[in-house]
């Protein structure tokens, strides 16, 4: 689902990408942890989406949800 979200982002289908990425993150949070690399990857792709979409406030809100070490590395 993340890769389809990335494709939608590239096609500027931002609402479609947002829905897929959020659903992916929610699913990964249920099955994996917030610190799992797959969860972090999906969150970073959602952040990238919001930056491409011109919504820096949403990007920053999700960036704040990243585990501390990941937030520093990005």
CORUR-V337881 format. One line per field, one symbol per residue. ss: DSSP state (@ for helix, = for strand, . for the rest). phi: phi as a letter, one per 30 degrees, with the letter a starting at -180 (. if undefined). burial: b if it has 24 or more other ideal C-beta (glycine too) atoms within 12 Angstrom, else e. A space follows every 50 residues. Layout:
BEGIN
ss=???
phi=???
burial=???
END
This chain:
BEGIN
ss=.@@@@@@@@@...@@@@@@@@@@@@@@@@@@.....@@@@@@@@@@@@@@ @@@..@@@@@@@@....@@@@@@.
phi=.ddddddddddicddddeddddddddddddcccdcdddddeddddddeed dddibdddddddddddeedddddd
burial=bbeebbebbeeeebeebbebbbebbeebeeeeeeeeeebbbbbbbbbbbb ebeeeeebbeebbebbeeeeeeee
END
